[in-house]
């Protein structure tokens, strides 16, 4: 069942998608207490309809859903939306978490979880998703690679590279200090604005892998410094 209450024009709106009524009730009550508007759906198909109609500021999405799984919903969202997504999952397997991150999830929480922790993660992800001044100069050029901070546009040999918001911010941060090595914890802190104890370090690994694939062989590379982290080689 889709639930769309009266929505405030100013409070952030969170879509909570879970097939367990108790989970929806507890999460909704706590998020509203923290100042969020909340809309809910109980299955994957309803979730896509709800999100398309209401344009929430964030989606809290269970993986185990009727009609469409959470991963299917996430994949559909990422075809035309950059809305932040936190996954809820009872699964402990790393492969599920990594697949969700590869599809573009911003964070995940493993069940059972506390509503307080989830609310804190919602606030953290929303803060990270807010537009912020670019940490780099207006433009950076390294051979065939060009980053334009104002337009948030990346080109390689004149061809536009389609990057997500987080991929651009990660590339911009690394390219802003070429040759410097950053650990995954440092990248989580600076790019994700998140403590490693709350964000899985594999998030960084997944985003670096996607960046390498999208930039291709002709661009300056993001090198792995084994046991330490990553550096941008100009």
Backbone torsions as a table, in degrees:
resi	resn	phi	psi	omega
1	UNK	NA	132.5	176.5
2	UNK	-85.8	134.1	176.6
3	UNK	-121.5	118.5	177.8
4	UNK	-126.3	95.5	177.8
5	UNK	-77.3	-178.9	172.9
6	UNK	-64.9	127.0	-174.3
7	UNK	-103.1	131.1	175.8
8	UNK	-71.0	141.1	178.4
9	UNK	-72.9	-10.6	-175.0
10	UNK	-114.0	-33.3	-178.0
11	UNK	-74.5	139.3	176.1
12	UNK	-59.7	141.4	-178.4
13	UNK	-106.0	128.4	-179.2
14	UNK	-115.3	127.4	173.4
15	UNK	-93.2	120.7	178.4
16	UNK	-105.9	119.8	-175.9
17	UNK	-119.8	110.9	-179.7
18	UNK	-158.4	140.8	-178.2
19	UNK	-84.5	-3.9	178.6
20	UNK	-95.8	114.0	-178.1
21	UNK	-56.4	-37.7	-178.6
22	UNK	-65.1	-40.1	178.0
23	UNK	-63.4	-46.6	179.7
24	UNK	-59.6	-42.2	-177.5
25	UNK	-65.3	-47.6	-177.0
26	UNK	-65.6	-46.4	-179.3
27	UNK	-64.3	-43.7	179.9
28	UNK	-60.3	-47.0	-178.1
29	UNK	-61.2	-43.8	-176.6
30	UNK	-70.5	-42.8	-179.3
31	UNK	-64.8	-38.9	177.5
32	UNK	-65.0	-37.2	176.6
33	UNK	-63.2	-28.0	178.8
34	UNK	-86.6	3.3	174.2
35	UNK	98.5	13.2	179.5
36	UNK	-99.9	148.3	163.4
37	UNK	-81.4	145.3	-176.6
38	UNK	-133.0	133.8	170.7
39	UNK	-123.4	150.6	-173.2
40	UNK	-133.9	155.2	173.0
41	UNK	-144.8	154.4	-173.0
42	UNK	-107.9	-8.7	176.7
43	UNK	-147.9	172.2	-171.9
44	UNK	-65.5	-42.8	-179.0
45	UNK	-65.1	-43.4	177.5
46	UNK	-61.7	-37.2	-178.6
47	UNK	-61.5	-46.0	-179.6
48	UNK	-63.1	-40.4	177.7
49	UNK	-65.0	-42.7	179.8
50	UNK	-61.8	-46.5	-176.8
51	UNK	-67.7	-39.5	178.8
52	UNK	-63.2	-37.4	-177.3
53	UNK	-78.2	-41.2	-168.4
54	UNK	-100.2	-17.4	179.5
55	UNK	49.7	61.4	-179.2
56	UNK	-68.0	164.4	178.5
57	UNK	-81.1	-18.7	179.2
58	UNK	-159.3	155.2	175.5
59	UNK	-122.7	127.5	170.1
60	UNK	-102.2	114.0	-162.3
61	UNK	-126.1	118.7	175.0
62	UNK	-74.5	145.4	178.6
63	UNK	-78.4	-37.1	-175.6
64	UNK	-92.6	95.2	-176.4
65	UNK	-128.9	151.5	170.8
66	UNK	-71.5	164.6	177.2
67	UNK	64.7	-58.7	175.5
68	UNK	-133.7	135.5	178.3
69	UNK	-71.1	164.8	176.8
70	UNK	-59.5	-37.9	178.6
71	UNK	-66.2	-35.7	176.5
72	UNK	-67.5	-40.4	177.1
73	UNK	-62.8	-44.7	179.9
74	UNK	-61.8	-43.8	178.4
75	UNK	-60.7	-40.9	178.3
76	UNK	-65.8	-40.4	178.9
77	UNK	-62.5	-42.7	-173.9
78	UNK	-72.7	-9.5	175.9
79	UNK	-72.5	-24.4	-178.7
80	UNK	-147.4	16.7	-177.1
81	UNK	-147.2	147.3	176.0
82	UNK	-113.3	22.5	-179.2
83	UNK	-60.1	133.7	178.8
84	UNK	-61.9	141.6	-178.0
85	UNK	-132.9	128.5	169.5
86	UNK	-109.7	126.0	179.7
87	UNK	-88.1	139.8	170.4
88	UNK	-109.3	128.4	-178.6
89	UNK	-147.4	141.1	172.5
90	UNK	-90.5	-5.0	-179.1
91	UNK	-81.2	138.8	179.8
92	UNK	-101.3	-6.8	-175.2
93	UNK	-67.9	135.8	-179.9
94	UNK	-61.9	-33.2	-176.4
95	UNK	-60.9	-37.1	179.1
96	UNK	-67.3	-42.3	179.8
97	UNK	-65.1	-44.9	-179.0
98	UNK	-64.8	-41.1	178.9
99	UNK	-61.7	-41.4	177.1
100	UNK	-61.6	-41.9	178.1
101	UNK	-66.0	-39.4	179.1
102	UNK	-64.9	-32.6	178.3
103	UNK	-77.1	-10.9	174.8
104	UNK	114.9	13.3	175.3
105	UNK	-66.3	147.3	-179.3
106	UNK	-89.5	-25.6	-178.8
107	UNK	-167.8	171.3	174.4
108	UNK	-145.9	155.2	176.7
109	UNK	-131.1	131.2	-178.2
110	UNK	-94.1	130.6	176.7
111	UNK	-73.8	146.1	-5.2
112	UNK	-74.6	147.7	-178.7
113	UNK	-135.4	162.9	175.5
114	UNK	-93.4	142.5	178.2
115	UNK	-62.3	-31.6	179.0
116	UNK	-64.5	-44.1	178.9
117	UNK	-64.1	-43.8	179.8
118	UNK	-60.5	-43.7	179.5
119	UNK	-61.4	-39.9	178.9
120	UNK	-65.0	-38.7	178.5
121	UNK	-68.8	-37.6	176.2
122	UNK	-58.3	-47.1	179.3
123	UNK	-61.8	-42.0	-178.5
124	UNK	-64.0	-46.5	-179.0
125	UNK	-66.6	-39.5	176.7
126	UNK	-62.3	-39.9	178.3
127	UNK	-63.5	-42.4	179.6
128	UNK	-67.1	-30.4	-177.8
129	UNK	-80.5	-14.0	-179.1
130	UNK	-67.8	140.6	177.2
131	UNK	-58.0	138.2	179.7
132	UNK	-138.8	155.3	176.6
133	UNK	-56.9	139.8	-179.8
134	UNK	-66.8	139.8	-179.3
135	UNK	-80.9	0.0	-176.3
136	UNK	-112.2	169.1	174.5
137	UNK	-62.9	170.0	-175.5
138	UNK	-57.1	-40.9	174.9
139	UNK	-139.3	146.5	173.1
140	UNK	-128.3	134.3	179.8
141	UNK	-128.9	127.2	176.9
142	UNK	-132.4	95.6	-177.2
143	UNK	60.5	-120.8	-178.7
144	UNK	-83.3	-3.8	-178.1
145	UNK	-98.9	132.1	179.1
146	UNK	-134.3	129.4	175.5
147	UNK	-114.3	127.1	176.5
148	UNK	-111.1	109.9	-175.0
149	UNK	-68.0	-36.5	-175.6
150	UNK	-66.7	-44.1	-179.3
151	UNK	-92.7	-5.8	-175.8
152	UNK	53.0	48.7	-175.0
153	UNK	-118.8	134.7	177.9
154	UNK	-121.9	131.5	177.1
155	UNK	-128.7	148.2	173.1
156	UNK	-126.5	118.4	-175.0
157	UNK	53.6	36.8	177.1
158	UNK	85.4	-10.1	179.6
159	UNK	-91.7	131.7	-179.6
160	UNK	-69.6	133.1	176.2
161	UNK	-101.9	123.5	-176.1
162	UNK	-83.0	103.9	-179.4
163	UNK	-113.2	147.0	171.3
164	UNK	-72.8	169.9	179.6
165	UNK	-56.8	-46.5	-176.5
166	UNK	-70.5	-35.9	177.4
167	UNK	-62.4	-42.6	178.5
168	UNK	-62.5	-45.1	-177.2
169	UNK	-65.0	-36.7	177.5
170	UNK	-66.5	-46.5	178.9
171	UNK	-62.8	-43.5	-179.1
172	UNK	-62.9	-40.0	-179.5
173	UNK	-65.9	-47.0	-179.7
174	UNK	-65.3	-43.6	-178.4
175	UNK	-69.1	-22.5	177.9
176	UNK	-70.8	-15.6	178.0
177	UNK	-136.2	66.4	-176.2
178	UNK	-59.6	137.8	178.7
179	UNK	88.6	-16.0	-178.9
180	UNK	-86.4	137.3	-179.6
181	UNK	-91.3	132.3	176.7
182	UNK	-122.2	133.8	175.5
183	UNK	-75.2	165.2	176.9
184	UNK	-63.2	-35.2	177.8
185	UNK	-63.9	-40.7	178.2
186	UNK	-65.5	-40.3	179.7
187	UNK	-67.0	-39.3	175.4
188	UNK	-60.4	-39.9	-177.7
189	UNK	-69.6	-43.6	-174.2
190	UNK	-87.0	-39.3	-175.3
191	UNK	-92.8	-41.4	-179.3
192	UNK	-93.8	-10.4	-176.7
193	UNK	51.8	46.3	-173.1
194	UNK	-141.2	138.2	175.1
195	UNK	-69.7	138.2	178.5
196	UNK	-57.5	-24.3	180.0
197	UNK	-72.5	-15.3	178.9
198	UNK	-107.1	-19.5	-177.3
199	UNK	-122.1	131.8	-178.2
200	UNK	-68.1	126.3	178.9
201	UNK	-57.9	-22.4	177.9
202	UNK	-64.1	-17.4	174.0
203	UNK	-55.8	-44.8	-179.8
204	UNK	-64.3	-45.5	-179.5
205	UNK	-57.4	-45.0	-179.4
206	UNK	-63.3	-44.3	-178.3
207	UNK	-67.8	-36.9	176.4
208	UNK	-63.7	-43.5	179.4
209	UNK	-61.4	-41.7	179.4
210	UNK	-67.3	-39.1	177.7
211	UNK	-61.6	-46.0	179.8
212	UNK	-58.7	-42.5	-179.4
213	UNK	-64.8	-42.2	-176.9
214	UNK	-73.2	-36.1	-178.5
215	UNK	-75.1	-30.5	177.3
216	UNK	80.3	179.4	-174.5
217	UNK	-73.8	-21.5	-174.7
218	UNK	-81.4	-8.6	-176.7
219	UNK	-95.4	159.0	171.6
220	UNK	-54.9	143.7	-171.3
221	UNK	-98.0	155.5	170.3
222	UNK	-95.5	108.8	-173.8
223	UNK	-89.4	143.2	172.8
224	UNK	-88.6	127.2	173.2
225	UNK	-104.0	100.4	-169.4
226	UNK	-56.7	130.9	179.6
227	UNK	81.3	-3.7	-177.6
228	UNK	-122.9	-65.5	-177.0
229	UNK	169.7	-132.4	-174.6
230	UNK	-134.4	152.8	172.9
231	UNK	-142.0	151.3	176.1
232	UNK	-91.7	123.6	-179.7
233	UNK	-102.0	108.9	-177.1
234	UNK	-73.4	NA	NA
